[in-house]
Amino acid sequence: MQVGIAYSEPVNQLWLRIEVPEEATVQLAIEQSGILNKFPCIDLSAYKVGIFGKMAELDDKLKPGDRVEIYRAITAAPATVPRRVFASEDDDE
């Protein structure tokens, strides 16, 4: 069956369509895709995974056409994030 594998970094994105056995799990699909060789920083014990935007476990079974997504931690430097000012009700007086 065919499934997709998706992973994104700030400057590098990869979306693959691969063929896996009918009984394939999320982990098997990720391993067979070769994505772990292209992105050695991916740590499946630390990164979360999902199927079509819903959290999944590595041992979840896949269905034909599923899109497996590997989620990395998103970090931002405080200096680059615009500050939001929340006005309190007291400021209206």
N, C-alpha and C positions, 0 to 999 in steps of 0.2 A: 504494500500500500504506500501511497505517497503522503508525506507530511512536510511541513516547513519548519525551519529552524531560524530564529531571529535573534540577533545580538547587536547592540549599539554602544559605541563610545562617542565622546564628543566629536571626534574627527573621522571616525571609522565605523561604518555600519555594514552588516552582512546579513543577507537573507538567502537561505538555501532551500531548495526543494530536493528531497532525497527519497529514496525507496527503502523501506524497512519491512521486516517480517510482520505478519498480521498480529502477533502477540507482543509487539514492541512496547517498551516502556519509554517514559520521558528520558531517562538516563541512557538507555541503549541508543535512542535516536541522536542524542547529543554526541555520544561517543562515536557513532558511525558517521556523523556528519563531517568530522575532521575539524570542527570549529575549535576544539581544545588545543590543537596544534597551531592554528592561526592566531589564537589569543591565549597565550600561556598564562595570562593573569587570571583567567576564569578559574575560580575555586568553587566547585560544586558543593562542597561542604559548607561554604559561607554564603554563596549567592542564592537568591531565591529564583524559582522558575514558575512559569505559568503556561496555560494553554488558552489562547485567545483572550488574554488579559485577566484571566482568573487564576489565582494562586493554585499551584499543583505541587505534588510530591514527585520525587525522582522515580518512585516505583509505580506511578499511575500509568495505566494502560492507555495507549493512543487509539484514535479512530482515524479512518481515512480522511485526509484533508486537514487534520489538526495543525495548528501553528504553535510550535513550542517556542517560548520566549525565555531568554535568560536575562534576569534583572541584576544589574550592578548597583552598588550604592551610589547615590547621587550626592555629591558634596559641592558646596559653593563657598568661596571665600567671602566673609562678611563684608569686605570692602566693595565687592562687585555686586552685591544684592541691594537693590534700592530699599531704603527704609520706608516702612509704612507708618504713617502717623494716624493713630486712631483718636479722634476727638471724643472726649467724654461728654456726657450730658451737662456737666458743670460748666463746660466751656461756652455753652450757648447763653449763659446768663449775662 
